Amino acid sequence: MATFTYTGTTRDGEKVTETVEAVDRYAVYEIARVNGHTVSGINEKKRFSLKGVINTEKIDYFLSRVKSDELVTMTRNLSSMITAGLPLTRALSVIERQSSNPKLRLTLKSIREEINKGQSFHDTLAKFPNIFSNLYVAMVRAGEESGQLSGALKTLGVQMERSSTLKKKVKGAMIYPTIVIVIMLLIGAIMMVYVVPAITGTFTKMNIELPMSTKILIATSDFMSQNTVLVLGGMVGSIFLFIYILKTAVGKRIFHFLFTKIPVIGAIVKEVNAARTARTLSSLLASGVDVISAIKITEDVVQNVYYKAILSEAAKRVEKGTVLSEVFIENTDFYPVLVGEMILVGEETGQIANMLQELAGFYETEVDQKTKDLSTIIEPILMVCIGGAVGFFALAMITPIYSITDSVG
């Protein structure tokens, strides 16, 4: 119910002002008719609203984030509508109205307004680097300049979807072992602080010679129970220290190198980067982007510092007239041998974009299979680790009990 104030006249022609509660303005007219009044004007009493004091739309804009899946859907829909004959601004308007993401909706509105002022689509996209990557801007630019914007957007949609799927598969493969390890550590910490002291207290009172495993367990338990805050602070501090080291240049180089050398994980890392490099280069070259710009944009797409360095070197050499395949053939420690060989065949046949596309598809399939196998490999390793921890705990607890039994006997 809302509060309305209406002005009008009575049956006798006298002016009247009434304040009533009603569902809407139509209900006010009905109330006035029952009272014998003729309405000349209605004003709704405004209730206090947070939107009237704070610009919640801008707050929603800054708090929300455009997910990769939303961007893929937007790109695919935009391509379909342009192919169907809709003008770019009209297509953007349709997607803007359909979007439930405040950040994406306001961004599309800004883009549409800039295009109406005469700005090109790719220049406008470049003003929002947190949403639209260099790859996105470059492919849209190539599409605009070639008059094949819908085709470029379609290719871009496929590229983004494949990249997002690849990332999800790798993350998904690591979720299970991460959860198991975290739960195991939490249970171990709780047992050390609350369970072990209650059991080992009996051993220390009986003045018997304890085995080394029991002494280690008791010492660890005593330290953790007496310095719980310190231990928790150390664990949290270690996590933040690890994250900080990962963000430093030296830390990145160390961890990125280790990731490529760990058994099984290293093979996945190499094939993920090979697939990402091939897919990005293929999409850019097929859209008409020149090879040097394509390599530099691909350098921004890959995350590993060693792969960035290889692509940076590739751009420099190609600029001097060297073939692209040479750098990949020289860096088989990071890129599989097939990458350089396929690029070389593509250069010789003039079908480098198609070769890269096939290469990307091959390694995406390989990563898919390896991530499925990863859980099968990790499960027995986790079982061995858990079994080892349980066995050590059992040995440390059972051995003193046998000693007590022997002494009593």
Residue, then its C-alpha position, 0 to 999 in steps of 0.5 A: m500500500a502506498t500513500f496518496t494525496y488527491t485534490g479535487t472538488t465535492r458535489d457542491g463545488e468546494k475544493v477538497t484535499e484528502t490523503v488516502e492509502a491505496v494500492d495504486r492511482y486507479a484505486v485512489y480514483e475509486i475512493a474519491r468516487v465513493n466519497g463523492h469527490t471529483v479528482s483534479g490531481i494526485n500526488e504519491k507520497k515518496r517513501f524513504s529509499l536507499k536508492g534516493v540517498i545512495n547510487t546503488e547502481k554504481i555500487d552494483y557496478f563496482l561490486s559485480r564481476v563479468k564472468s567468462d561464461e557471460l562474456v562468451t554468451m554475449t559474444r556469441n549472441l552479438s555475432s548471431m544478431i549481426t549475422a541476422g542483419l541487426p545494426l551493431t548498436r541495436a544488437l548491443s541494446v538487446i543484449e543490454r536489456q537481457s543481461s542480469n549482470p549490472k557491470l556488463r549492462l552498464t558497460l554495454k550501455s556506455i559502449r553503445e553511447e560511444i558508438n553512437k557518437g562516432q567511435s569505433f567498436h574496438d576503440t570503445l572496447a579498449k576503454f574497458p581492459n578489465i572486461f575485454s582483453n587485448l585478444y578481444v579488442a584485436m579480433v574485433r578490430a580485425g573484423e571491423e577492418s575486414g568487414q567480417l565482424s560477425g565472423a570475427l566474433k564467432t571465432l572469438g566466441v569459440q576461442m573463449e569457450r575452449s579456453s574457459t573449458l580448458k581452465k575449468k577442467v584443470k581446476g576441477a581436477m585439482i579440487y578433489p585432492t585439495i579438499v582431501i588434504v585440507i580436511m586431513l590437516l584439519i583433523g590432524a590438528i584437532m587430534m593433536v590439540y584435543v585427543v593426543p594429550a588425553i591419551t599420552g598423559t597416561f604414558t608420561k605418568m607411568n615413567i616408562e621408556l617411550p619409543m621415538s615415534t611416541k616422543i615426537l608425537i607428544a612433543t608436537s602435541d604439547f607444542m600445538s596445544q600450548n601455542t595454539v594461537l601461535v600455530l594458527g597464526g603461523m599457518v595463516g601467515s604461511i598461506f599469505l607468505f606463499i601468496y606473496i612469494l607467488k606474486t614476486a618476479v623471483g617467486k613466479r619464476i621458481f614456481h612456474f619452472l617447478f610446475t613444468k617439472i612435476p611428474v604428470i602435472g608438468a605434462i598437463v602444464k605444457e599441453v595447456n600452454a601449447a593448446r592456449t598458444a595454438r588456439t589464440l594464434s590460430s584465431l588471431l591469424a584467421s581473423g586477419v591480425d598480422v603475425i607479430s601483433a598476434i604473437k604479442i597478444t598471445e604473450d599476454v594470454v599465457q600466464n607462465v613467465y617462461y612461455k611469455a619469454i619464448l613468445s617475446e623472443a618469437a616476436k623479435r625474431v619474426e620481426k627480423g625475418t626468421v620463421l615462427s617455427e624456429v623458436f618453438i623447435e628450439n624450446t622443446d623443454f616447454y613446448p612439445v616437439l609437435v608444436g614446432e613441427m606443425i607450425l613448420v608444416g603450416e609455414e611451408t604449405g601456407q596453412i599455418a592458421n589451420m595447422l594451429q587450429e588442429l594443434a589446439g584441438f589435439y592438445e585440448t583433447e590430450v588435456d581433457q584425457k590427462t585431467k580425467d586420469l589425474s584423479t585416478i593417479i592422485e587417489p592412491i597417492l592420497m591413500v598412501c599419505i593418509g595411510g602413512a599418517v594413520g600408521f605413524f599415529a597408531l604405532a606411536m600409540i600402540t607401542p607404549i601400550y605393549s610396554i605397559t602390558d609387559s611391565v604389568g605382566 
